[in-house]
């Protein structure tokens, strides 16, 4: 789906089927896979929320019912014990037990990111950015210009919230509309120090490196190239070319990248693992059915 039209889906989507709001299954042993490192959380609209072993590619479905494009966007807590995710509202769950709490019941609440100390979550609803306590609902709006729709939050170890800012045209008297352009921005949780980091025209799905020094993002309005830049936005350059990257994230120690790319068969996705500079990528496991995905490692 084109980024310019995605905001309409984010604002209009609802839980499509009565009783279809997803619940977490349990996945003891896979969410804390000590032998192979922490599992990769992978959300595929229309397919489900999965935990994937980064070495073997073994996948376990945590939740189904990802029926709209604001569902998914999984984010591990810093200690890798809980997942925040959009499941017809903002949910925090323990994959080992299936216990979950809903922090925001609005269908559009999603795209979460944990604070470095694990006590707060930043998230969006397609129009605004919010910060809440991670263990209870206490939303506080982060002031972002009306000409930006904040999407795909990521919170750095340095305290900056990175996000995809979808540019809006607010010249009409009734409402703002998407221009189709987006860049990566950063902001402090108190709404200060708003900074544009990229100037590529279409940038999406940012992820800070664990040390907060770099950020990766997908350059393109759909599948595109994987780019990297310093935290200041300088030094932007492609890591993975070919216009087939859907999403990516760093390993918890920052030495590797997990990259979701379009599969060899139309309508499929393939997970790849490689070095943090984008080299030595190799496919892991089999292909998944789907055309879009969000990821957190």
C-alpha positions, 0 to 999 in steps of 0.5 A: 500500500502506498504511504500516501494512502496509508494514513487513511487506513490508519484513521478509518480501520476498525476491528472488522469481525465481531470477536476478532480482536486478537489474543496472545498465544503462549510461546514458552522457550521461543521468546527467550531463546537463550541458545540462539539469542532473543527471538525476532518479533515479526508482524505480517498483516493478514497473517499474524504476529510471529516469533522467529528463531534468528538462527533456525528460522523456526516460527511460532504464531503468537497472535492472529487477527491482524486484520488492518494496517495499523495492527502489528508493529511489535516492540520488545521491552528492553529486557525482552520479556514483554511485547508492545503491539497494535492489536486493535488497540495498544497492547502489552503482553508477556509472550511466555504466559499470554497475559496482556493489558490494553493501554489504549483501546482505540483501533488506531493506537499502535506503532509503539516504542519503549523508553530505554528504562522500560517504564514508558511507551511512545505510540501513535494513532495515525494523527498524533504521538502519545507517551504513556506509562508501560504498566497503566494507561496514562497517555500524554500527547507529544506536540508535533506540528499539524503538518506531520502525521507521526508513524512508526516510532522508535526510542533511542538509548539517548532518549530521542524518539525517532519516527516517520513523519508523513507530510500533510497538506493543511491548506484546506479549511476542513482537514489535512490530507497526505502529500505522500512524502515522508521523512524520518524525524526525531523529537524529545518526549517533552515535544522539544528538539524536533529535527528532520533526519532525512531528505530522501522523499520517502522514508519509513520504518526507522530503527535506532541501533542499540547504542543510539549512534545510528538509525536504519530506515527503508527508503521508498514508498513501498519495498525499497532500499535499506538506508543507514544514517548517524543519529544526527541524520548525517552520513545517510547511505544505502546498506541494502540495495535492490528495492525489495526491503520491507522492514529491518531491525538491529540485533540486541547487541547491534552486530547484526541486522534482520531484514525482511525482503520480498520473496522469490514468489510473488506475495511472499516475504523472506527473512534475512540475517547479516552483518550490521553494515548490510553485508553477508545477508543470508536467508533464514527459514522459509518464506512467509505469505504476505506483502508487508511486515513490521519487525523488532529484534 
